[in-house]
């Protein structure tokens, strides 16, 4: 994997972004990184009450590995970037959320923006993951507490948190759109 500046034509507009580009052995590299993280996480959980989150460098790149039309965006040359991945064909800004445990606690930034949201479930612990497509309305209309929706909390510059697995995927009995293995 390399990180380099690239220019793209997206929705009739040229953008320049610092992106991850793949090379021949990257699937193997991601797999190796995943298992190194897993070993460290398991060791930490033996001496602590909780482990460490799955790094976004693993989850976001893993998503792009299995969706080659997508590119991981590290940073934009101009403007702010609150999304993780860009679909080069459609111009869609994609947010990736991932969890390595059954009961996730997912948080969103107060100014987080995206066109599409995907949730990656790495809870199997063997390098495989399920990908779920989560509709925007399911997130923005979700009541994060008795009184407020996700959108209302964001409007107050707060950081909404809740379990996508427990509150979105399970109640809707969603099936993964893809099951992948590093």
MDAnalysis code that builds the backbone (N, CA, C; Angstrom):
import MDAnalysis as mda
import numpy as np

u = mda.Universe.empty(546, n_residues=182, atom_resindex=np.repeat(np.arange(182), 3), trajectory=True)
u.add_TopologyAttr("name", ["N", "CA", "C"] * 182)
u.add_TopologyAttr("resid", np.arange(1, 183))
u.add_TopologyAttr("resname", ["UNK", "UNK", "UNK", "UNK", "UNK", "UNK", "UNK", "UNK", "UNK", "UNK", "UNK", "UNK", "UNK", "UNK", "UNK", "UNK", "UNK", "UNK", "UNK", "UNK", "UNK", "UNK", "UNK", "UNK", "UNK", "UNK", "UNK", "UNK", "UNK", "UNK", "UNK", "UNK", "UNK", "UNK", "UNK", "UNK", "UNK", "UNK", "UNK", "UNK", "UNK", "UNK", "UNK", "UNK", "UNK", "UNK", "UNK", "UNK", "UNK", "UNK", "UNK", "UNK", "UNK", "UNK", "UNK", "UNK", "UNK", "UNK", "UNK", "UNK", "UNK", "UNK", "UNK", "UNK", "UNK", "UNK", "UNK", "UNK", "UNK", "UNK", "UNK", "UNK", "UNK", "UNK", "UNK", "UNK", "UNK", "UNK", "UNK", "UNK", "UNK", "UNK", "UNK", "UNK", "UNK", "UNK", "UNK", "UNK", "UNK", "UNK", "UNK", "UNK", "UNK", "UNK", "UNK", "UNK", "UNK", "UNK", "UNK", "UNK", "UNK", "UNK", "UNK", "UNK", "UNK", "UNK", "UNK", "UNK", "UNK", "UNK", "UNK", "UNK", "UNK", "UNK", "UNK", "UNK", "UNK", "UNK", "UNK", "UNK", "UNK", "UNK", "UNK", "UNK", "UNK", "UNK", "UNK", "UNK", "UNK", "UNK", "UNK", "UNK", "UNK", "UNK", "UNK", "UNK", "UNK", "UNK", "UNK", "UNK", "UNK", "UNK", "UNK", "UNK", "UNK", "UNK", "UNK", "UNK", "UNK", "UNK", "UNK", "UNK", "UNK", "UNK", "UNK", "UNK", "UNK", "UNK", "UNK", "UNK", "UNK", "UNK", "UNK", "UNK", "UNK", "UNK", "UNK", "UNK", "UNK", "UNK", "UNK", "UNK", "UNK", "UNK", "UNK", "UNK", "UNK", "UNK", "UNK", "UNK", "UNK", "UNK"])
u.atoms.positions = np.array([
    [0.831, -1.167, 0.000],
    [0.000, 0.000, 0.000],
    [0.879, 1.234, 0.000],
    [0.460, 2.153, -0.774],
    [1.154, 3.437, -0.800],
    [0.131, 4.519, -0.495],
    [0.605, 5.610, 0.070],
    [-0.239, 6.790, 0.251],
    [0.345, 7.857, -0.655],
    [-0.508, 8.360, -1.557],
    [-0.020, 9.348, -2.520],
    [-1.130, 10.309, -2.913],
    [-0.723, 11.471, -3.422],
    [-1.682, 12.460, -3.909],
    [-2.146, 12.054, -5.299],
    [-3.465, 12.082, -5.503],
    [-4.051, 11.754, -6.807],
    [-5.167, 12.739, -7.106],
    [-5.403, 12.945, -8.411],
    [-6.509, 13.796, -8.853],
    [-7.604, 12.912, -9.431],
    [-8.862, 13.276, -9.133],
    [-10.023, 12.531, -9.625],
    [-11.070, 13.499, -10.131],
    [-11.794, 13.070, -11.158],
    [-12.970, 13.797, -11.636],
    [-14.173, 13.171, -10.944],
    [-14.779, 13.904, -10.047],
    [-15.935, 13.422, -9.298],
    [-17.080, 14.407, -9.488],
    [-18.190, 13.912, -10.039],
    [-19.368, 14.763, -10.262],
    [-18.995, 16.055, -10.998],
    [-18.254, 15.904, -12.080],
    [-17.813, 17.024, -12.927],
    [-16.943, 18.043, -12.196],
    [-16.279, 17.602, -11.163],
    [-15.401, 18.481, -10.403],
    [-14.099, 17.739, -10.140],
    [-12.975, 18.427, -10.333],
    [-11.695, 17.795, -10.052],
    [-11.346, 17.989, -8.578],
    [-10.951, 16.892, -7.941],
    [-10.470, 16.977, -6.568],
    [-9.086, 16.358, -6.507],
    [-8.313, 16.814, -5.555],
    [-7.006, 16.214, -5.302],
    [-7.024, 15.704, -3.867],
    [-6.646, 14.442, -3.705],
    [-6.723, 13.816, -2.388],
    [-5.503, 12.953, -2.127],
    [-5.157, 12.860, -0.871],
    [-4.136, 11.926, -0.422],
    [-4.871, 10.613, -0.183],
    [-4.539, 9.590, -0.957],
    [-5.292, 8.331, -0.938],
    [-4.356, 7.133, -0.782],
    [-4.960, 6.023, -0.371],
    [-4.234, 4.765, -0.308],
    [-4.386, 4.065, -1.652],
    [-3.294, 3.683, -2.256],
    [-3.360, 2.913, -3.503],
    [-2.773, 1.531, -3.229],
    [-3.394, 0.536, -3.842],
    [-3.012, -0.847, -3.572],
    [-1.925, -1.343, -4.506],
    [-1.137, -2.265, -3.949],
    [-0.092, -2.955, -4.688],
    [-0.342, -4.460, -4.585],
    [0.435, -5.242, -5.249],
    [0.192, -6.684, -5.396],
    [0.013, -7.454, -4.083],
    [0.810, -7.190, -3.082],
    [0.781, -7.995, -1.851],
    [-0.068, -7.386, -0.730],
    [-0.902, -6.409, -1.052],
    [-1.602, -5.693, 0.006],
    [-2.632, -6.510, 0.768],
    [-3.271, -7.466, 0.128],
    [-4.220, -8.307, 0.863],
    [-3.470, -9.076, 1.953],
    [-2.316, -9.590, 1.618],
    [-1.483, -10.298, 2.582],
    [-1.028, -9.351, 3.693],
    [-0.637, -8.121, 3.332],
    [-0.197, -7.138, 4.326],
    [-1.329, -6.792, 5.293],
    [-2.534, -6.593, 4.757],
    [-3.681, -6.282, 5.614],
    [-4.000, -7.443, 6.548],
    [-3.924, -8.643, 6.026],
    [-4.174, -9.837, 6.848],
    [-3.152, -9.902, 7.983],
    [-1.901, -9.674, 7.663],
    [-0.840, -9.704, 8.665],
    [-1.050, -8.607, 9.718],
    [-1.408, -7.398, 9.268],
    [-1.696, -6.309, 10.199],
    [-2.863, -6.654, 11.109],
    [-3.926, -7.227, 10.518],
    [-5.098, -7.606, 11.299],
    [-4.704, -8.581, 12.412],
    [-3.954, -9.621, 12.090],
    [-3.598, -10.619, 13.104],
    [-2.594, -10.082, 14.126],
    [-1.763, -9.134, 13.738],
    [-0.884, -8.473, 14.715],
    [-1.727, -7.651, 15.693],
    [-2.690, -6.890, 15.148],
    [-3.594, -6.125, 16.001],
    [-4.361, -7.068, 16.934],
    [-4.866, -8.180, 16.395],
    [-5.662, -9.137, 17.177],
    [-4.844, -9.695, 18.337],
    [-3.594, -10.046, 18.076],
    [-2.731, -10.592, 19.133],
    [-2.501, -9.544, 20.227],
    [-2.212, -8.313, 19.844],
    [-2.026, -7.229, 20.815],
    [-3.325, -6.988, 21.591],
    [-4.439, -6.933, 20.892],
    [-5.738, -6.705, 21.528],
    [-6.055, -7.814, 22.539],
    [-5.853, -9.057, 22.158],
    [-6.111, -10.176, 23.071],
    [-5.208, -10.097, 24.310],
    [-3.955, -9.710, 24.115],
    [-3.020, -9.580, 25.242],
    [-3.458, -8.468, 26.187],
    [-3.879, -7.352, 25.643],
    [-4.341, -6.233, 26.465],
    [-5.598, -6.620, 27.229],
    [-6.514, -7.339, 26.599],
    [-7.755, -7.735, 27.275],
    [-7.499, -8.704, 28.433],
    [-6.383, -9.401, 28.417],
    [-6.051, -10.303, 29.533],
    [-5.647, -9.533, 30.795],
    [-5.216, -8.274, 30.627],
    [-4.794, -7.492, 31.794],
    [-5.644, -6.240, 32.016],
    [-6.689, -6.074, 31.213],
    [-7.511, -4.868, 31.292],
    [-8.983, -5.232, 31.097],
    [-9.848, -4.280, 31.322],
    [-11.283, -4.535, 31.162],
    [-11.746, -4.397, 29.722],
    [-10.954, -3.767, 28.887],
    [-11.335, -3.639, 27.484],
    [-10.100, -3.606, 26.591],
    [-10.331, -3.955, 25.336],
    [-9.241, -3.971, 24.369],
    [-9.114, -2.651, 23.640],
    [-8.443, -2.705, 22.498],
    [-8.254, -1.510, 21.674],
    [-9.076, -1.649, 20.399],
    [-9.578, -0.530, 19.942],
    [-10.407, -0.540, 18.732],
    [-9.620, -1.027, 17.522],
    [-10.344, -1.628, 16.598],
    [-9.756, -2.023, 15.323],
    [-9.347, -0.748, 14.591],
    [-8.090, -0.619, 14.183],
    [-7.652, 0.608, 13.507],
    [-8.369, 0.822, 12.174],
    [-8.692, 2.075, 11.914],
    [-9.373, 2.421, 10.657],
    [-8.505, 2.108, 9.440],
    [-7.203, 2.131, 9.611],
    [-6.322, 1.788, 8.487],
    [-6.577, 0.352, 8.024],
    [-6.981, -0.517, 8.947],
    [-7.303, -1.900, 8.576],
    [-8.704, -1.973, 7.986],
    [-9.707, -1.453, 8.696],
    [-11.100, -1.597, 8.239],
    [-11.371, -0.850, 6.927],
    [-10.923, 0.375, 6.807],
    [-11.191, 1.162, 5.597],
    [-10.468, 0.589, 4.384],
    [-9.225, 0.169, 4.573],
    [-8.498, -0.439, 3.460],
    [-9.074, -1.805, 3.098],
    [-9.534, -2.553, 4.100],
    [-10.158, -3.859, 3.825],
    [-11.406, -3.673, 2.972],
    [-12.211, -2.664, 3.282],
    [-13.402, -2.379, 2.481],
    [-13.006, -2.107, 1.023],
    [-12.030, -1.231, 0.835],
    [-11.598, -0.862, -0.526],
    [-10.987, -2.041, -1.280],
    [-10.352, -2.933, -0.570],
    [-9.763, -4.115, -1.190],
    [-10.831, -4.951, -1.897],
    [-12.038, -5.009, -1.310],
    [-13.117, -5.816, -1.867],
    [-14.106, -4.998, -2.713],
    [-13.910, -3.684, -2.764],
    [-14.691, -2.808, -3.638],
    [-13.692, -1.946, -4.408],
    [-13.117, -2.487, -5.489],
    [-12.022, -1.797, -6.178],
    [-12.385, -0.444, -6.788],
    [-13.667, -0.152, -6.943],
    [-14.071, 1.165, -7.438],
    [-13.944, 2.239, -6.346],
    [-13.625, 1.795, -5.129],
    [-13.517, 2.709, -3.996],
    [-12.064, 2.945, -3.627],
    [-11.804, 4.133, -3.103],
    [-10.455, 4.524, -2.713],
    [-10.521, 5.160, -1.326],
    [-9.592, 4.764, -0.462],
    [-9.549, 5.342, 0.887],
    [-8.943, 6.739, 0.806],
    [-9.648, 7.706, 1.365],
    [-9.205, 9.097, 1.355],
    [-8.620, 9.425, 2.719],
    [-7.352, 9.777, 2.726],
    [-6.678, 10.144, 3.965],
    [-6.932, 11.618, 4.263],
    [-6.900, 12.422, 3.176],
    [-7.067, 13.870, 3.347],
    [-7.302, 14.503, 1.978],
    [-8.050, 15.589, 1.961],
    [-8.275, 16.354, 0.731],
    [-7.286, 17.507, 0.668],
    [-6.880, 17.865, -0.544],
    [-5.961, 19.003, -0.722],
    [-6.651, 20.293, -0.281],
    [-7.944, 20.416, -0.655],
    [-8.716, 21.599, -0.267],
    [-10.006, 21.146, 0.399],
    [-10.352, 21.793, 1.476],
    [-11.593, 21.476, 2.167],
    [-11.405, 20.383, 3.204],
    [-12.461, 20.206, 3.979],
    [-12.435, 19.191, 5.036],
    [-13.005, 17.895, 4.515],
    [-12.577, 16.813, 5.123],
    [-12.992, 15.481, 4.702],
    [-13.524, 14.724, 5.911],
    [-14.859, 14.583, 6.007],
    [-15.422, 13.846, 7.145],
    [-15.895, 12.454, 6.715],
    [-15.523, 12.050, 5.518],
    [-15.844, 10.702, 5.052],
    [-14.540, 9.927, 4.936],
    [-14.646, 8.607, 4.716],
    [-13.460, 7.752, 4.735],
    [-13.035, 7.255, 3.366],
    [-14.021, 7.042, 2.499],
    [-13.802, 6.381, 1.212],
    [-14.576, 7.138, 0.143],
    [-14.048, 7.104, -1.053],
    [-14.714, 7.730, -2.191],
    [-14.925, 6.690, -3.276],
    [-16.153, 6.606, -3.778],
    [-16.430, 5.735, -4.913],
    [-16.075, 6.527, -6.162],
    [-15.042, 6.088, -6.885],
    [-14.548, 6.826, -8.048],
    [-15.525, 6.819, -9.210],
    [-16.409, 5.834, -9.267],
    [-17.378, 5.758, -10.373],
    [-18.603, 6.634, -10.127],
    [-19.115, 6.606, -8.899],
    [-20.356, 7.327, -8.607],
    [-20.127, 8.675, -7.940],
    [-18.946, 8.899, -7.373],
    [-18.667, 10.129, -6.638],
    [-19.209, 10.104, -5.226],
    [-19.752, 8.988, -4.802],
    [-20.346, 8.862, -3.479],
    [-19.289, 8.923, -2.379],
    [-19.586, 9.745, -1.362],
    [-18.716, 9.830, -0.177],
    [-19.191, 8.757, 0.795],
    [-18.277, 7.916, 1.247],
    [-18.647, 6.750, 2.046],
    [-18.025, 6.838, 3.432],
    [-18.851, 6.568, 4.420],
    [-18.396, 6.474, 5.808],
    [-18.303, 4.985, 6.156],
    [-17.195, 4.589, 6.760],
    [-16.994, 3.209, 7.188],
    [-16.984, 3.179, 8.713],
    [-17.817, 2.320, 9.274],
    [-17.800, 2.053, 10.708],
    [-17.529, 0.568, 10.855],
    [-16.745, 0.198, 11.861],
    [-16.389, -1.204, 12.031],
    [-16.325, -1.552, 13.508],
    [-16.527, -2.838, 13.784],
    [-16.429, -3.327, 15.149],
    [-15.818, -4.723, 15.137],
    [-15.067, -5.028, 16.188],
    [-14.474, -6.354, 16.322],
    [-15.159, -7.156, 17.427],
    [-16.221, -6.598, 18.006],
    [-16.979, -7.278, 19.057],
    [-18.446, -7.326, 18.669],
    [-19.202, -8.220, 19.307],
    [-20.626, -8.366, 18.988],
    [-21.432, -7.104, 19.277],
    [-21.163, -6.459, 20.369],
    [-21.925, -5.275, 20.774],
    [-21.066, -4.025, 20.575],
    [-21.178, -3.432, 19.420],
    [-20.381, -2.235, 19.130],
    [-20.935, -1.029, 19.881],
    [-20.115, -0.014, 20.033],
    [-20.548, 1.312, 20.444],
    [-19.909, 2.247, 19.431],
    [-20.717, 2.689, 18.498],
    [-20.220, 3.486, 17.384],
    [-20.493, 4.955, 17.645],
    [-19.516, 5.801, 17.379],
    [-19.711, 7.242, 17.543],
    [-19.477, 7.939, 16.215],
    [-20.098, 9.081, 16.096],
    [-20.005, 9.902, 14.884],
    [-19.605, 11.308, 15.306],
    [-18.790, 11.946, 14.493],
    [-18.424, 13.325, 14.768],
    [-19.612, 14.251, 14.589],
    [-19.589, 15.399, 15.247],
    [-20.721, 16.322, 15.145],
    [-20.923, 16.893, 13.739],
    [-19.880, 16.874, 12.920],
    [-20.011, 17.378, 11.553],
    [-19.795, 16.275, 10.515],
    [-19.980, 15.054, 10.933],
    [-19.778, 13.907, 10.045],
    [-20.792, 13.936, 8.895],
    [-20.279, 13.826, 7.660],
    [-21.137, 13.830, 6.470],
    [-20.764, 12.652, 5.579],
    [-21.774, 12.087, 4.933],
    [-21.543, 10.987, 4.005],
    [-22.752, 10.804, 3.120],
    [-22.547, 10.119, 1.999],
    [-23.640, 9.739, 1.106],
    [-24.074, 8.303, 1.368],
    [-23.102, 7.458, 1.728],
    [-23.372, 6.056, 2.017],
    [-22.616, 5.657, 3.278],
    [-23.214, 4.732, 4.039],
    [-22.591, 4.240, 5.257],
    [-22.555, 2.723, 5.203],
    [-21.382, 2.161, 5.505],
    [-21.217, 0.706, 5.573],
    [-20.664, 0.349, 6.940],
    [-21.211, -0.731, 7.502],
    [-20.752, -1.240, 8.790],
    [-20.051, -2.569, 8.552],
    [-18.818, -2.694, 9.052],
    [-18.034, -3.919, 8.898],
    [-17.968, -4.642, 10.238],
    [-18.443, -5.874, 10.243],
    [-18.475, -6.692, 11.454],
    [-17.325, -7.690, 11.410],
    [-16.267, -7.401, 12.190],
    [-15.089, -8.256, 12.294],
    [-15.153, -9.159, 13.517],
    [-16.342, -9.358, 14.106],
    [-16.445, -10.050, 15.394],
    [-16.083, -11.531, 15.345],
    [-15.973, -12.121, 14.166],
    [-15.602, -13.540, 14.077],
    [-14.182, -13.791, 14.602],
    [-13.317, -12.787, 14.513],
    [-11.958, -12.910, 15.040],
    [-11.003, -13.717, 14.187],
    [-11.427, -14.090, 12.967],
    [-10.572, -14.926, 12.112],
    [-10.139, -14.226, 10.820],
    [-10.303, -12.917, 10.767],
    [-9.918, -12.174, 9.561],
    [-11.045, -12.028, 8.566],
    [-12.190, -12.646, 8.830],
    [-13.331, -12.462, 7.933],
    [-14.205, -11.339, 8.495],
    [-14.986, -10.730, 7.616],
    [-15.882, -9.667, 8.067],
    [-17.106, -9.601, 7.163],
    [-18.211, -9.190, 7.788],
    [-19.471, -9.011, 7.081],
    [-19.651, -7.529, 6.827],
    [-20.145, -7.201, 5.633],
    [-20.384, -5.801, 5.290],
    [-21.886, -5.575, 5.187],
    [-22.360, -4.572, 5.929],
    [-23.775, -4.188, 5.905],
    [-23.897, -2.776, 5.354],
    [-24.868, -2.558, 4.497],
    [-25.171, -1.209, 4.013],
    [-26.249, -0.640, 4.920],
    [-25.975, 0.517, 5.486],
    [-26.878, 1.161, 6.433],
    [-27.443, 2.427, 5.780],
    [-28.756, 2.501, 5.705],
    [-29.401, 3.668, 5.084],
    [-29.232, 4.905, 5.958],
    [-29.064, 6.045, 5.308],
    [-28.880, 7.313, 6.013],
    [-30.021, 7.611, 6.982],
    [-31.244, 7.404, 6.517],
    [-32.411, 7.732, 7.338],
    [-32.437, 6.901, 8.624],
    [-31.946, 5.660, 8.572],
    [-31.923, 4.821, 9.771],
    [-31.034, 5.443, 10.846],
    [-29.991, 6.130, 10.412],
    [-29.058, 6.755, 11.353],
    [-29.599, 8.106, 11.822],
    [-29.931, 8.975, 10.879],
    [-30.357, 10.329, 11.240],
    [-31.650, 10.354, 12.053],
    [-32.533, 9.413, 11.821],
    [-33.811, 9.380, 12.541],
    [-33.754, 8.552, 13.821],
    [-32.654, 7.864, 14.065],
    [-32.544, 7.016, 15.245],
    [-32.528, 7.865, 16.521],
    [-33.310, 7.456, 17.509],
    [-33.342, 8.156, 18.802],
    [-32.198, 7.632, 19.668],
    [-31.199, 8.477, 19.856],
    [-30.035, 8.080, 20.640],
    [-30.317, 8.142, 22.138],
    [-31.364, 8.847, 22.509],
    [-31.846, 8.837, 23.890],
    [-33.354, 9.089, 23.853],
    [-33.985, 9.232, 25.015],
    [-35.449, 9.385, 25.050],
    [-35.936, 10.606, 24.292],
    [-35.108, 11.629, 24.248],
    [-35.571, 12.923, 23.740],
    [-34.999, 13.349, 22.397],
    [-33.889, 12.746, 21.963],
    [-33.205, 13.286, 20.797],
    [-32.861, 12.229, 19.763],
    [-32.974, 12.656, 18.505],
    [-32.518, 11.811, 17.409],
    [-31.038, 12.083, 17.185],
    [-30.432, 11.231, 16.384],
    [-29.045, 11.414, 15.960],
    [-28.868, 12.810, 15.365],
    [-29.757, 13.186, 14.432],
    [-29.649, 14.481, 13.741],
    [-29.734, 15.642, 14.733],
    [-30.596, 15.536, 15.736],
    [-30.723, 16.613, 16.723],
    [-29.451, 16.745, 17.556],
    [-28.866, 15.628, 17.935],
    [-27.605, 15.708, 18.691],
    [-26.503, 16.315, 17.837],
    [-26.436, 15.916, 16.582],
    [-25.418, 16.500, 15.700],
    [-25.635, 18.001, 15.563],
    [-26.898, 18.407, 15.484],
    [-27.233, 19.828, 15.371],
    [-26.765, 20.642, 16.565],
    [-26.569, 19.991, 17.696],
    [-26.054, 20.651, 18.902],
    [-24.539, 20.494, 19.027],
    [-23.886, 20.080, 17.948],
    [-22.436, 19.850, 17.919],
    [-22.009, 18.789, 18.928],
    [-22.881, 17.810, 19.142],
    [-22.555, 16.698, 20.030],
    [-22.111, 15.514, 19.191],
    [-21.580, 14.514, 19.856],
    [-21.036, 13.321, 19.217],
    [-21.957, 12.133, 19.497],
    [-22.939, 11.879, 18.625],
    [-23.874, 10.774, 18.893],
    [-23.163, 9.420, 18.954],
    [-23.620, 8.576, 19.922],
    [-23.062, 7.223, 20.106],
    [-24.200, 6.240, 20.309],
    [-24.084, 5.101, 19.679],
    [-25.041, 4.015, 19.892],
    [-24.523, 2.779, 19.177],
    [-25.191, 1.652, 19.417],
    [-24.782, 0.402, 18.794],
    [-25.516, 0.208, 17.471],
    [-24.780, 0.206, 16.380],
    [-25.384, -0.053, 15.066],
    [-25.885, -1.498, 15.014],
    [-25.117, -2.414, 15.589],
    [-25.513, -3.829, 15.582],
    [-26.848, -4.023, 16.294],
    [-26.918, -3.529, 17.523],
    [-28.101, -3.764, 18.347],
    [-29.312, -2.922, 17.927],
    [-29.082, -1.710, 17.434],
    [-30.189, -0.797, 17.170],
    [-30.593, -0.664, 15.703],
    [-29.744, -1.108, 14.787],
    [-30.055, -0.987, 13.359],
    [-30.083, -2.365, 12.691],
    [-28.998, -3.120, 12.808],
    [-28.861, -4.389, 12.074],
    [-29.824, -5.455, 12.602],
    [-29.785, -5.716, 13.895],
    [-30.629, -6.797, 14.454],
    [-32.126, -6.519, 14.348],
    [-32.615, -5.338, 14.733],
    [-34.067, -5.114, 14.640],
    [-34.607, -5.202, 13.213],
    [-33.776, -4.849, 12.234],
    [-34.196, -4.901, 10.831],
    [-33.874, -6.245, 10.181],
    [-33.227, -7.119, 10.959],
    [-32.813, -8.430, 10.455],
    [-32.043, -8.304, 9.137],
    [-31.126, -7.334, 9.118],
    [-30.329, -7.084, 7.916],
    [-29.403, -8.254, 7.626],
    [-29.234, -8.536, 6.374],
    [-28.286, -9.537, 5.905],
    [-27.090, -8.791, 5.317],
    [-25.898, -9.329, 5.490],
    [-24.726, -8.652, 4.902],
    [-24.819, -8.620, 3.376],
    [-24.332, -7.531, 2.800],
    [-24.295, -7.437, 1.330],
    [-23.112, -8.209, 0.778],
    [-22.124, -8.460, 1.660],
    [-20.933, -9.191, 1.243],
    [-20.246, -9.748, 2.473],
    [-19.670, -10.932, 2.340],
    [-18.841, -11.512, 3.401],
    [-17.448, -11.690, 2.807],
    [-16.450, -11.143, 3.480],
    [-15.086, -11.121, 2.937],
    [-14.129, -11.760, 3.930],
    [-12.979, -12.145, 3.416],
    [-11.924, -12.684, 4.289],
    [-10.575, -12.178, 3.807],
    [-9.829, -11.614, 4.768],
    [-8.496, -11.117, 4.445],
    [-7.571, -12.285, 4.121],
])
